[in-house]
Amino acid sequence: MEERIGEALVRIGAMIPEQVDQVLKLQQDGDKRLFGEIAIEQGFINDKAIRAYLDSRK
């Protein structure tokens, strides 16, 4: 099973589980944006975290 972005961001230390839960709740409540878009807008992650996430998938 492929690791989900929220799980990966927690694994690399870019987010904490409570932040992932907040993003998922917004999506469940109807926010159609991608996980990363919401997380950036909420101030949980930045471009550096996204690069670290992408590097962790190589």
Secondary structure per residue as TSV (DSSP state, phi and psi in degrees):
chain	resnum	aa	ss	phi	psi
A	1	M	-	360.0	134.4
A	2	E	-	-75.8	139.9
A	3	E	-	-69.5	133.5
A	4	R	-	-78.3	155.7
A	5	I	H	-58.6	-41.3
A	6	G	H	-61.2	-44.0
A	7	E	H	-61.8	-42.4
A	8	A	H	-65.8	-41.2
A	9	L	H	-66.3	-33.2
A	10	V	H	-68.6	-44.4
A	11	R	H	-58.7	-39.7
A	12	I	T	-88.3	2.4
A	13	G	T	82.7	14.7
A	14	A	S	-84.8	-24.5
A	15	M	S	-139.5	162.8
A	16	I	-	-107.2	156.6
A	17	P	H	-54.1	-35.5
A	18	E	H	-64.9	-34.3
A	19	Q	H	-68.5	-41.5
A	20	V	H	-59.0	-45.1
A	21	D	H	-60.0	-38.9
A	22	Q	H	-64.5	-42.8
A	23	V	H	-64.1	-45.9
A	24	L	H	-62.1	-37.7
A	25	K	H	-62.9	-43.1
A	26	L	H	-60.8	-40.9
A	27	Q	H	-64.9	-42.9
A	28	Q	H	-64.1	-30.4
A	29	D	T	-83.2	4.3
A	30	G	T	116.1	-3.6
A	31	D	-	-68.8	119.1
A	32	K	-	-88.0	-3.8
A	33	R	S	-69.6	161.0
A	34	L	-	-67.8	156.0
A	35	F	H	-51.2	-50.5
A	36	G	H	-62.9	-37.0
A	37	E	H	-62.5	-44.6
A	38	I	H	-65.9	-45.3
A	39	A	H	-61.1	-38.4
A	40	I	H	-68.3	-46.3
A	41	E	H	-61.0	-35.0
A	42	Q	T	-77.2	-9.9
A	43	G	T	83.5	13.8
A	44	F	S	-77.6	-35.0
A	45	I	-	-137.7	169.2
A	46	N	-	-136.5	-175.0
A	47	D	H	-58.3	-35.3
A	48	K	H	-61.1	-41.7
A	49	A	H	-65.9	-39.1
A	50	I	H	-64.3	-42.2
A	51	R	H	-62.3	-41.3
A	52	A	H	-63.4	-39.8
A	53	Y	H	-62.4	-48.4
A	54	L	H	-62.7	-40.1
A	55	D	H	-64.0	-33.2
A	56	S	H	-71.0	-16.2
A	57	R	T	-91.0	-5.8
A	58	K	-	-76.2	360.0
